[in-house]
Amino acid sequence: MQNAALMMQKNEGAMLQIWLRHHAEIFGNENLYVFDNGSTDEQTLQVLRQAAQSGVNVSDAYSAPTDFDKKGEIIKAKIEELAKLGRYSFFFPLDADELVGAMVDGHPSFKREDVNATLAPFVGEQRVLRIARAYVPNPTKEGLYALHEKNDKCFFYTDTIAKLDIGFHSGETKSGKEGVITDIIQVHAHHKKYESKQVRSLQKLQSRFGRITAAQAVIIHNERDRGWHLISDVLRGRGDFYRRHSAAGRQASAPQIRDHLSRLGLWNEFAGLMDFGYDRDAAASDLTARGTIEDVSLADGVVRISGWAVKADGSRFESFYLNINGVNRFVVPHRLVRRQDVVRATAGADLFCGFEIENPVGNPEDRAIRSLVLRPIDLTGDTYANFALPKTRMP
């Protein structure tokens, strides 16, 4: 059985190297297809050159930033082209941080024969094939993984693909949208080091929209139902980032992942992309702003919040991260307020550092605010500040 893995990437460097060597073990170099989306990083370019020399199919035909938004269409077209050759049984569209394996006797396996045996019952399957589970490394504890058991990534039996979205989630076959769960799994290296995750997400946003401010990122998100995770990565504070990801989902140990990557000589590179041993106490002191919530009210399903906030240098914030009753969103004030009192009491404070925010409470059936967190956001180039404003009054 021959199967193919396809991906598009830009400047993935060490992660690209891991992806190539891992999937060469399972599929073979000649069955890997990499579309480079305009990499400029020398490490990435060197990895691509070496990959091409070893038989990997490397293409630079789609190097424009706009091509990334067409990633699903590009990969789909390549799958259709390859299917006509009659050479492959299954096609795996993947991201650079996704490593394929199989669930065998309740444990992940990364042996080619186990992956092929897991695929064998689905030969001829006309429905969309679903990856059962993703193992996501916990960035604060080496060897522990969040289990994403509602993973919706898809792959296809040959000559069945009809549609593929940019994230490889919403695939369709010629028979329709119906899917079937398989015992194929992924290691999803999603939670990389905070700084690298933030910078990479910012680069992806800027490749689509140019240099952006925090307020522009909020507007982009509200106008387009795409890119939420990129904006969240860029605007989220260090402490929030690690607290969120270290507690995400059911956690499990999977020593087979380290054993496999160590055998390939890749574990140190993989671990270097994570942040194992991260100091959570240091993040707790990541407070680089001043301010307070002074009033909160709720009427007709709309929450109204007023207060003030300034950065360490006294300049004002113009966008915020808001969580009401567990529902997340990014917001901009509908009005900035003149605050002479804050200027008198806080050296260097911007005169218009006050804010008034109005936003739907989230769930229309909510009649009370059970929890509320408001964090000012500052995105200037590659830096930002993010901390929870204290509340002086709640309804």
N, C-alpha and C positions, 0 to 999 in steps of 0.2 A: 504494500500500500504506500503510495506517495501522496503527500499532502504539502500544502504551501502556506507560508505565513507572509503577510504583507503589512507594511507600515509606512507612515510619513512622519518625518522628524526634522527638527532644526536645533542645532547646537546642543545635542543631548550628551555628547562626550562620553564620560564613563558609563552612563546608563545605556547608551547605544552599544558600547563594547560588550556589556553584560548581556543585553538582548541578543546580539548576534551569536555569541559563543554558546549561550544557553539553547537557542533554537537550532543552531547547527547540529547539536547533539540529537535533537528530536526529529528535525525535518531534513537536515543536510544543507550545506551552504548554497548549493545550486537551486534550492527550493525556497530561498528567502528573497523577498523583493522589497527594496528600500527606496522610497522616494525622498530625496533631500529637498527641503523647502527653503533653500538659500542659506545654508550654514556658513558662518564666518569664523567660528571658533577653530583654532588650529588643531586642537586635540580631536575634535569631531571630524575635521577634514582628513586627518591622518588615519583615523579609524575607517572612514569610508574608502580611502585609497587601498588600505590593507584588505578590507572586505572584498572589494572588486577583484583584487589579485587572487583571492582565495576562492572565487567562484560565485560570490553573492551578486545578485542582480541589482546594481545601484543605478538610479536614474536621477538626473538633475533637471528633468524636463519641466518640473513644476516648482520653480524657485521663487515665484512672486508671493508676497504676503496674502494676496487675494486667493491664491490657490489653496491655502490652508482651509479656508471656509468651504472649499469644494472637495475636501478630503474624501468624504463619503462617496461622491460621484466618481472621483478619480480611481479609488480603490475598487469600486464596483465595476467600472469599465475594464480594469485590468483583470479582475476575476473572470469576467465574461470572455475576454480575449484568451486567457489561459485555458478556460473550460473547453474551448473549441479544439484544443490540441489533444484532448482525451487523455492527458497525462496524470491528472490529479483526481483524487477522490474527494478531499475536503479542503476548504479555503478558510484561513483564519485572518480576518482583519484585526490588527492589534495596534495599541499605542506603545511607545518606547518604554514605558514603565510597567508593561504587562508581560509576565512569563508564564507560558502554558505548561500544564501538567495534567495528571489524572488522579482521581480518588480511587485508591485500591485498598480494600480491606480496612476502610475507615481512615486511611492516612494518605497524604500527598505523595505521589511518585512522579519522577521526571525521567523515567526510562522510556526510550522510543517504543519498545515492545509493549509496555503498559498503556501508553497513549494510543497506539494502534489497536490494541485489544479492546480498549474502552470505546473507540470509534466504530469498531466492526459491526455492532448491532444496528448502526444508523446508516449503513450503506444503502443507498436508494431512497433515504428519507427526504420527502418533499417539503416538510415544514421547516421553519426557522429553527436552528439548533441553538440552545442556550447553554452558557457556561454556568455550572451549578453553584460555584462558591469561589469567593476571592479571599486570599489571605493577605491582609494589609498590615505591614510591620508597625508595631507600636513604637513611636519615636523616642519614648522615654524608658523602654525596658527591652533590652536585647533578648531575642528568642521568643517574644510574645507577639501574637498576631490577633488583630480584630478579624472576626469571621463575618464577611458580608454574604449571607446565605440567600439574599434576594438579588443577587447579582444578575443583571439583565444583559450582559454582553453577549453577542451572537456570533455564530459562524455558519457555514453553509456546505451542504453536499453539492457536488459539481453540477453545473448547468441548472441551478434552481434560483439563484439570486435575482431579485427584481428591484430591490430598493435598499439603500444603506444611508443612514444619517452620518453626520460629522463625528459623532461620538461612538459609533458602532453599537448603539443601543437599540434603535428602532429599525431593525432590518425586516424586510419582507421577501418572501419567495414568490414564484409564479403561482403558487397555490393560495397565497394570502399571508396574513399577519400571524396566524396561529403558530405557536412555538412549542418545542418539546425540550424538557430539561435533560441534560446529559450528565455524566460523571467527569466531564472535563472541568478542570479548575484553573485558576490563575493565582500567581503571586503578584499583587499589585503594589508596586513601590510608590505609593501615592504620597505618603507623608515624609517628604525629605526634610533636610535641615531647614530650619525656619528661614534663614536669610536666602538660601538658594531657591527655596520654594517661592518666596515673595518676589525675588528678582525675576525668576522664570515666568511667573504669572503676569507680572507687570510687562515684561517684554512681549508676551503673547497679546496682551491688550493693546499695547502701543503699536504692534505690527498691524493691527486692524484699524485702530482709531487715531494713531499719532500720539504725541505726548499729551497726557490727560491729567487733570486735577482730580481730587477726591469727589468734588461736586459733579464733575463731568462723568466720572465713573458711576455715580449714583444714577444720573440721568440716563446713561447708556443702558444700565441694567433695567431701569423702569420701562424704557421704551422697547427693549429687545428681550425676549424671553430666552436669552442665551448668555453664557459667560458668567453665570452666577458664581460658580466655584472660583473662577479667576479673580473676580472682584473681591470675593470674600477672602481669598488668600492674601491679596494685596493690602486690604484694609484691616485685617485682623491683627490684634496685638500679640506680642510674643507669648505672654502668659495664657491668653485665650487659645492660641494655636495649639499649644502643648496640652493644656487641660482638656480641650475638646477631643484631640486625637488620641490621647492616652486612655480616655474613657469610652471611646466609640465602640459600640457593639459588644457582642460576646467575644471574650478573649480566650485564646488557646495557645498551647505550646505546639510547635511543629519543627522538631529538630531535623527532620528530613530536608528542610529548605537549606539550612546551614550546611548540612552534610553534602548536599548536591553542589552547592556553589563553592564549597571548599575544595571538593574534588576537581572542579574546573579551575581552581585558583582564582576565584572571583569573589570570595566572601569579604575580604578586606576592602575591595572596591565598593561592594554593595553596602557594607556597614558604614563606610565612609560617607555615603550619600545620605544616610539616616542621621539621627542625632542621639544615638544610644548613650546613656549616662548623662543626659541633659540635666542641668541644675534648675529644678523647678522653683527653688527659693529665690533664685536670681530674678526670675520672671515676675515674681510677686511684687518686686520693687520697681517694675517698669512703669512708673507714673511720671509722665512728662507733661502734665497739663494741670490747670487749676480751674475750678468752677463748681457749680451746684445746680441741682434741679430745685426750683423754688415752688412750683405749683403744678399739680396734675389734676385734670378733670376728665370726666367721661360723660358724653351726652350723644344720643342718637347714633351710637356705634362709632363715634369719633373720639379719640383721645387727644387732649390738648395739653402740651407740656411747655412750661416756660422756665427760664433760668439764664445762666451765663457760663461762658467757658473761654479760657484763653490758653494759648500755648506757653511754653516756658519763656519765650521772648516777648510775651504780652499780646501777640497778634491773635485775631479771632479765628474761630472755626466756622466753616460754612457747610459742613456735612456731618452726619451722625450715623452710627450703627444703633438700631433700636430693636429691642426684644420685648414684646408684650405677650404675656401668657404663653411663652415658649415659641412664639412665631417671630422669625428673624426678618429684618428688612433694612435697607439703607435709605436714609431720608435727608432732605435739605429743608432748612427752616423756611416757612412761608413768610417770615418777617424777621429781620435783624433789628434789635432794639438798642436805642441809645441808653448807656448806663454810666452816667456821671458818677454815681456812688461807687461803682467798681473801680473806676479810674482813680478816684480819691484814695481808695483803700488798697489798691494793687498797683504797684509801680510798673509803668510801661504798658498798662492794659489798653487795648483798643477801645475807643469810645463806643463803637457799635458791637460790643462783645455779647450783648444780650440776644436771646433767641426765643421765638415762639414757633412751636411745631404742632401741626395738626395732621393726624393720620388715622385711617380706619384701624379699629382695634384688632382686626385679623379675622376671627371667627364671628360672623354676624350674630350668633346666638349668645355671645358673651355679654353679660350684663354687669360684670365687675372686672377690675384689674387685679388679678391675683399676683402677678409679678411684672416688674418693669425694670429694664436695664437700658441706660442710654450712655453711649460712648462717643465722644467727639473724635473725628477722623481728620488727619492731616496727611495728604499725599503730596510731597514735593520732590519730584525726581524719584529716588528709590527709598525715601525714608518716610516715616509717619509716626504719629503718637496715638495711643489708644488706651484709655482707662475709663472705668465706670464712674460717672458723676454721682456724688452722694445725693440722697433725697432728703429734703427737709420737710416735705409734706406729701402724703398720699391720700387719695379719696377713700 
